[in-house]
């Protein structure tokens, strides 16, 4: 018996419309993917380069019902002056203390333990942000 062909002979009638559409979609997807990655990189670089003062909360300790301590590591330009804002939170997440701490040292990296007064017992300390005084 002879074999029955269900598909057209390969290469005889040119490329099918599906193959052309698939190729166009792959090209368009690749271009859009590269553009998206470039945009994310640009925004990330702009955000990091735009900050003169940045900090990291290394650890915090609740000292008493009216005081909490926070260990901050601040990175800034040597000549930049700036401040960082910390807030203390109670068990329910409400704010029980807030303070700004200035960093005027002529150093690129400042490691400091700061004390924050609270109105009631805090359970956490949060770094809300830093900015330069320019």
Number of C-alpha atoms within 10 A of each C-alpha: 3 4 5 6 7 6 6 8 8 8 8 7 8 7 10 9 8 9 10 11 11 11 11 12 12 12 12 11 12 12 11 12 12 10 12 12 10 12 12 11 12 11 11 12 11 11 10 10 9 9 14 18 22 19 20 14 16 12 14 19 15 19 14 13 13 15 18 23 19 22 16 20 16 21 19 23 16 13 11 19 18 22 20 20 15 22 21 29 19 17 11 8 11 11 18 20 21 18 16 15 14 15 20 15 14 13 14 13 16 16 13 13 14 14 18 20 20 22 14 16 20 27 17 20 24 16 16 13 14 21 18 17 13 7
